[in-house]
């Protein structure tokens, strides 16, 4: 059989110095205008700074956590899901190609997989690497003992697998997610991933168990319910505060329901949670009960124009405007 001419004379490009050759497909992080089959991809060295207090808080929490926990000896790293995680990947990339060339990154969702590929980091799978050095993930709400609700993005099954697989599990979020009791801030309820054929029976059981407001989560841009990356449905089940004060007992009861695949309660798993605050500081809650405040004066994050300015005891405004452009990594 003759060999096709396209195989004999391919339009080859010299591989880039990144882990992957230049990708030839569009990802969520790459506009179609950047996709060219005959030229390597370009990735900006800097990302535009956030323009709102909430986004700045997310970035500050993510950057601080990466700096403290994604150390040179970390070689297998779990990347979580949610709105704070792009800043995690941004900061990891800023550590440089030399540090990242021997690392493998394991995603918790389609979103995090796309972030890893777009950043030209080496993509791996938990099947290959069942033990991770560290996993950094977002959260919908975290209580005073680091129990948390996850699953607002319907990724909590894979997120929990990578959280359990990691030697160190770290949470990153903005100040709105910092709570004393779960359910106070995140009102929609505990996300519960269920097998499709069992959802009606699970809903009935949840109503009896103490969540009469439990509902099947419906999609916003398609007809029908949300379908997870694993092909399951998601139920959102709000419970009264007295039950949420003992999330581990509630988790155990929910996991025993036939048809439940995973529950978005993460109990006794996180080592620390990082919360970016409105004033540009970071609050760190540790698993042993310690609470640490990282001063905004050491932040590499430019302060958004609508953020309140912290004051010195003397009344002078503290300068916390170190920009991304001046960051050295």
N, C-alpha and C positions, 0 to 999 in steps of 0.2 A: 504494500500500500504506500503510495507516495506521501511524503511528509508535507503538510500544508505550508505554504510560503510564510504565513504569519508566525509559525513556530521556528522556521529557518532564520528569519530576519526580524526578530522582535524589536520593538522600540524600547530598548532597555535604558534605565536610568541608573546612575551610580548611587548605591545605597547611601543614605544619610548616616551621620555619626550617632544617631539615636539608636535605641534598642530595636525599633522596628524600621524597615524601609518606609518611605513616605507613603501614607495610606492613599488609596485611590477611590475611597468611597466616602459618602457624606455621613457624618455623625451628627448627633444632636447639637454638638458644640461647634460645628463647622457649617457656615452658610454655603449654599450651593455654588456661589461665585468663587469659592476657594478650591473647588474640586477640579483638578486638571490632571488628565491621565499622563501627560508628558512632562510634568514639572513637579518638583518636590513641594510638600506642604510647608508653610511657614507658620510659626507660632510666636506671637508677641512675647517679649521678655517681661512685660509688665501688664497688669490687668487694671482697667480704670477703677479708681477708688469708689467705694459705695457712696451713694448720695442721700441715704436716709440713716437715721439713728439705728433702726433695727438691723439693717444690712451691715452697718459698721460694727454693731455688737456681735453679729454672727461671725464676721471675719476675724475680729479680735479674739474671740473664744477659740476659733479654729486654729489661728496662727499660734496662740499661746500653747495649746495642747500639742500641736505638732512639734514645736520647738522643745517641749519637755519630754515627749514620749516617743517620737519617731527618731530614735537615736541612730548613730552610724552602725551599731551592731544589729539593728532590726533589719531582717532580710525578707521576711514574709509578712505582709501588711494587709489587713482587711480594711476595705473602704466601704463605709456605710452609705445610707441614702438620705435624701432630704435636702432642704434649702441651704443648710450650713455646710454640707459636704463639699460643694465646689470650692469653697475657700480652703478646705483641708487639702484637696488635690493641688490647688494653687501654691500653697506653702510647701508641700512636698516637692513640687517641681522646682521651686526656688532654691531648694537645697543643692541643686546642681546635677548634671548628668553623671559626673564621676561617682557621686554617692548613690545614685539611683540605678546605675548600670547593672548591679548584681542583685537587685531587689525584684521580688515578685509581688504583684498586687492582686488581691482576691476581692471581687465585687459581691455586694449583697443584692443587687438588682440590675435591671437593664440600664437604669440611669447611671449607676456607678460604673458599670462596665463601659458605657460610652465615655464617661469622664476619663477613665484610665486609658482607653484607646486614643482619644483625642489628645491627651497629654503625652502620647508616645511612651508610656510606661509599659513594662512587661506584664501582660495579663495572664493570670493563673486561675486555677480552680481549686475549690476545697477538696475535691477528690484527689488531686495531686498533693496538696499540702493541708492535711487535716489538723496540723498544729501551726498556729500563727504566733508571731512575736507580739503583735499589737493590733487591735481593731479600734478605729475611731469612727463614731457614729453619732448622728443627731438624736433628738428625743422630742416628744410632744409635751412631756411634763416630767419633772423629777422631784421626788419628795425629799424630806430631810435626811433619810437614811439611804439615798441613792436608788431606791426602787423607782422605776419609771414606766410610763406609758409610751409605747411605740406602735406604729402601724397606721398612722395618719396617711401615709403614702402606700399602704397595703404591701409592705415589703418585710413584715416582721418575722415571717418564718425563716427566711434566709439570713436576716439580721441576727436572729437568735442563734442560729447555727454558728455564724462567725464570731459572735460574742462568746459563746461557750468554747470555741476552738482556740481563742486567743489567750496567751499568758496574761495579757493586760488589756482590759476593756475600758475605753475612755468615752465619755459623753461630751458633746459640745452643743451649745444652744445659746440663744439670747435670753435676756433677763425675764421675758414673759413666761419662760418655761420653768422658772425656779419657784417651787411651791413647798409647802409643809405637808400637805395631804393631797394625794392624787385625786383628780377630778374637780378640783377647785377652779383651775384655769382652763383645762382641756375638757370642755363640757360635752362633747359628742359621744363620749363613752369609750369603753375598752374595745379596741379592734380585735375581732375574733375571726380567723380564717377557717372556713368550713368547706367540706366536700359539697359540690353543687347539689347532688341528689338528696343531701341530708339537711339542707338549710332550713326547711319549714319545721322539721322536728326539733332542730337545735333552737330555733326562735321560740318555739313553744316551751321548751325546757328553761330557757333563759327568763322568760316571763314568770315562770313559777319560782325560779331560783331567786328572784329579787330585782329583776330589771324589766319592768313592764314596758319601758320605752325602747327596748331593743328593736332595731330595724335592720333590714338588709340595705347595705350601702349601694346607692344607685349612681351610675356614671353621669357625668355632666355634659359630655360631648358625644355620647352615643346612647342609643336606646337600650335600656336594660341595666342590669347590675354591673358593678365593678368586677372585673376578672383579674386575679393576681397573676404574677409571672409564672405561678405554678398551676394555673388553670382552675383556681378555686374562687369561691365567693367570700365576701367579707361582711360580717355583722358588726354593727356598732352598738355596744351595750352599756348604757350608763347605770351605775349602781349608787345607792345612797352612801353618804359620807361614812356612816358607821361601818359599812362593809369595806370601804376603800382604806380605812385606817389599818386594816390587816390584809394587805394585798397578796401576801404569800398564801394565806388560807384560801382567799378567793381564787387565786390562780390554780391551786390544787383542785378545787371543786369544778372549775371551768374545764380544766384539762381532762377530767373524768367523763365529760359528756361525749357520747358516741357521735361521731361526725365532725368533731372539732379537730382541726389539723394543728393549729397553734394559736396561742393567746398573746396579745400584745402587752402583757405585764412582764417586765424584766426585773426579777427580784434577786438580791444578793449576788449581783454579777459585776457591777461597775466598780473600778478602783477609784475613779475620780470623775467629777462632772465640772466642766468649765462653762461659766455663764458670762457673756459679754454684757456690760451694763451701759446705761444711758450716758454716764459721765466719762466713758472711755476706760473704766477699770474692769478687772475681771475678778469674779468671785469663784473660788475653787472649793468645792465640797469633796472631802476625802472619805473613803470607806470606813475609816476609824473614828469618824465624827468631827475631825478637824475642819475648820473653815478658814481659808486663806484669802486675803485680798491682795491682788496684784495691782500696784499703783499705776495710774494712767500715764504718769510721766515717763514710764519705760515702754510705752506702746509704740510700735512701728506704724500704727494706723493713723492716717489723717483724720482729724475730727470733722464730721459733717457740720455744715453751717448751721443746722437747726439743733445741734446738740448743746445742752447746757455746759457752761464752762466751769470746771472745778476751781475752787478758791483756796488759796493758802490761808492759814490762820490770820495772817496779817491783812487779808482782804485782796491781795494781789492775785491776778489770774495766772494760773499755772500754764506754761507752754507745753502742749502735748500735740504738736503739729508735725512730728517727724513724718515725712512723706514716703510713699513707696519708692519713689525715684531715688531716695537716699539710702535705701535698704541695702546692706551688704550681706551676701550669703556665700 
